[in-house]
Amino acid sequence: MARTGLTKSQVRETRDQLLAEGRYPSVDAVRHALGDTGSKSTIHKHLKELAEEDNSAGLKREDTSRSLQALVEQLADKLHLDAERRYQAQLEQKDQELAALRHEIERLRARVEGLEIDAYASQPHDHGFGQFGHMQSSLRCGINDSTPFSMLMNGGRSAVVDFDSPQIHLTPRVFQG
């Protein structure tokens, strides 16, 4: 079976593409762009014929348009690819930040729950006149409540929670009301 040779139109398209990229369409450059196929003598012959056609008819408007169109398409593809890469990188960065924030929320939630359990366990439970210790933990405001009832329960002191320490500190506070 006979091999089909390199056609003049293939050489023309490759030459135009090289010109659009701003490269000189030498025989070696055209051959390399074609995937290192075709003989150098055939490529040279086609390039010479194309140059004669261009000189005799002048550079055709269609060839210029085609070359420019190919260049614009290549640039647009590069721009879109670059924008997509940057978008994906930003998206991955935001996902990492979100995961870190969720981890921090869970860590703080566990810490607060631990403080609430320790605070409830450390409250004195009065077994004399009544058991009011459980009432304070069920109040809407919790341990930091400064209602008159809670102030009476704390002997005129209000509870202050220090988040760096799992202990509750009672500080005197003057009731104004």
Secondary structure as a PSIPRED ss2 file (coil, helix, strand):
# PSIPRED VFORMAT (PSIPRED V4.0)

   1 M C   1.000  0.000  0.000
   2 A C   1.000  0.000  0.000
   3 R C   1.000  0.000  0.000
   4 T C   1.000  0.000  0.000
   5 G C   1.000  0.000  0.000
   6 L C   1.000  0.000  0.000
   7 T C   1.000  0.000  0.000
   8 K H   0.000  1.000  0.000
   9 S H   0.000  1.000  0.000
  10 Q H   0.000  1.000  0.000
  11 V H   0.000  1.000  0.000
  12 R H   0.000  1.000  0.000
  13 E H   0.000  1.000  0.000
  14 T H   0.000  1.000  0.000
  15 R H   0.000  1.000  0.000
  16 D H   0.000  1.000  0.000
  17 Q H   0.000  1.000  0.000
  18 L H   0.000  1.000  0.000
  19 L H   0.000  1.000  0.000
  20 A H   0.000  1.000  0.000
  21 E C   1.000  0.000  0.000
  22 G C   1.000  0.000  0.000
  23 R C   1.000  0.000  0.000
  24 Y C   1.000  0.000  0.000
  25 P C   1.000  0.000  0.000
  26 S C   1.000  0.000  0.000
  27 V H   0.000  1.000  0.000
  28 D H   0.000  1.000  0.000
  29 A H   0.000  1.000  0.000
  30 V H   0.000  1.000  0.000
  31 R H   0.000  1.000  0.000
  32 H H   0.000  1.000  0.000
  33 A H   0.000  1.000  0.000
  34 L C   1.000  0.000  0.000
  35 G C   1.000  0.000  0.000
  36 D C   1.000  0.000  0.000
  37 T C   1.000  0.000  0.000
  38 G C   1.000  0.000  0.000
  39 S C   1.000  0.000  0.000
  40 K H   0.000  1.000  0.000
  41 S H   0.000  1.000  0.000
  42 T H   0.000  1.000  0.000
  43 I H   0.000  1.000  0.000
  44 H H   0.000  1.000  0.000
  45 K H   0.000  1.000  0.000
  46 H H   0.000  1.000  0.000
  47 L H   0.000  1.000  0.000
  48 K H   0.000  1.000  0.000
  49 E H   0.000  1.000  0.000
  50 L H   0.000  1.000  0.000
  51 A H   0.000  1.000  0.000
  52 E H   0.000  1.000  0.000
  53 E H   0.000  1.000  0.000
  54 D H   0.000  1.000  0.000
  55 N H   0.000  1.000  0.000
  56 S H   0.000  1.000  0.000
  57 A H   0.000  1.000  0.000
  58 G C   1.000  0.000  0.000
  59 L C   1.000  0.000  0.000
  60 K C   1.000  0.000  0.000
  61 R H   0.000  1.000  0.000
  62 E H   0.000  1.000  0.000
  63 D H   0.000  1.000  0.000
  64 T H   0.000  1.000  0.000
  65 S H   0.000  1.000  0.000
  66 R H   0.000  1.000  0.000
  67 S H   0.000  1.000  0.000
  68 L H   0.000  1.000  0.000
  69 Q H   0.000  1.000  0.000
  70 A H   0.000  1.000  0.000
  71 L H   0.000  1.000  0.000
  72 V H   0.000  1.000  0.000
  73 E H   0.000  1.000  0.000
  74 Q H   0.000  1.000  0.000
  75 L H   0.000  1.000  0.000
  76 A H   0.000  1.000  0.000
  77 D H   0.000  1.000  0.000
  78 K H   0.000  1.000  0.000
  79 L H   0.000  1.000  0.000
  80 H H   0.000  1.000  0.000
  81 L H   0.000  1.000  0.000
  82 D H   0.000  1.000  0.000
  83 A H   0.000  1.000  0.000
  84 E H   0.000  1.000  0.000
  85 R H   0.000  1.000  0.000
  86 R H   0.000  1.000  0.000
  87 Y H   0.000  1.000  0.000
  88 Q H   0.000  1.000  0.000
  89 A H   0.000  1.000  0.000
  90 Q H   0.000  1.000  0.000
  91 L H   0.000  1.000  0.000
  92 E H   0.000  1.000  0.000
  93 Q H   0.000  1.000  0.000
  94 K H   0.000  1.000  0.000
  95 D H   0.000  1.000  0.000
  96 Q H   0.000  1.000  0.000
  97 E H   0.000  1.000  0.000
  98 L H   0.000  1.000  0.000
  99 A H   0.000  1.000  0.000
 100 A H   0.000  1.000  0.000
 101 L H   0.000  1.000  0.000
 102 R H   0.000  1.000  0.000
 103 H H   0.000  1.000  0.000
 104 E H   0.000  1.000  0.000
 105 I H   0.000  1.000  0.000
 106 E H   0.000  1.000  0.000
 107 R H   0.000  1.000  0.000
 108 L H   0.000  1.000  0.000
 109 R H   0.000  1.000  0.000
 110 A H   0.000  1.000  0.000
 111 R H   0.000  1.000  0.000
 112 V H   0.000  1.000  0.000
 113 E H   0.000  1.000  0.000
 114 G H   0.000  1.000  0.000
 115 L H   0.000  1.000  0.000
 116 E H   0.000  1.000  0.000
 117 I H   0.000  1.000  0.000
 118 D H   0.000  1.000  0.000
 119 A H   0.000  1.000  0.000
 120 Y H   0.000  1.000  0.000
 121 A H   0.000  1.000  0.000
 122 S H   0.000  1.000  0.000
 123 Q C   1.000  0.000  0.000
 124 P C   1.000  0.000  0.000
 125 H C   1.000  0.000  0.000
 126 D C   1.000  0.000  0.000
 127 H C   1.000  0.000  0.000
 128 G C   1.000  0.000  0.000
 129 F C   1.000  0.000  0.000
 130 G C   1.000  0.000  0.000
 131 Q C   1.000  0.000  0.000
 132 F C   1.000  0.000  0.000
 133 G H   0.000  1.000  0.000
 134 H H   0.000  1.000  0.000
 135 M H   0.000  1.000  0.000
 136 Q H   0.000  1.000  0.000
 137 S H   0.000  1.000  0.000
 138 S H   0.000  1.000  0.000
 139 L C   1.000  0.000  0.000
 140 R C   1.000  0.000  0.000
 141 C C   1.000  0.000  0.000
 142 G H   0.000  1.000  0.000
 143 I H   0.000  1.000  0.000
 144 N H   0.000  1.000  0.000
 145 D C   1.000  0.000  0.000
 146 S C   1.000  0.000  0.000
 147 T C   1.000  0.000  0.000
 148 P H   0.000  1.000  0.000
 149 F H   0.000  1.000  0.000
 150 S H   0.000  1.000  0.000
 151 M H   0.000  1.000  0.000
 152 L H   0.000  1.000  0.000
 153 M H   0.000  1.000  0.000
 154 N C   1.000  0.000  0.000
 155 G C   1.000  0.000  0.000
 156 G C   1.000  0.000  0.000
 157 R E   0.000  0.000  1.000
 158 S E   0.000  0.000  1.000
 159 A E   0.000  0.000  1.000
 160 V E   0.000  0.000  1.000
 161 V E   0.000  0.000  1.000
 162 D C   1.000  0.000  0.000
 163 F C   1.000  0.000  0.000
 164 D C   1.000  0.000  0.000
 165 S C   1.000  0.000  0.000
 166 P C   1.000  0.000  0.000
 167 Q C   1.000  0.000  0.000
 168 I E   0.000  0.000  1.000
 169 H E   0.000  0.000  1.000
 170 L E   0.000  0.000  1.000
 171 T E   0.000  0.000  1.000
 172 P E   0.000  0.000  1.000
 173 R C   1.000  0.000  0.000
 174 V C   1.000  0.000  0.000
 175 F C   1.000  0.000  0.000
 176 Q C   1.000  0.000  0.000
 177 G C   1.000  0.000  0.000
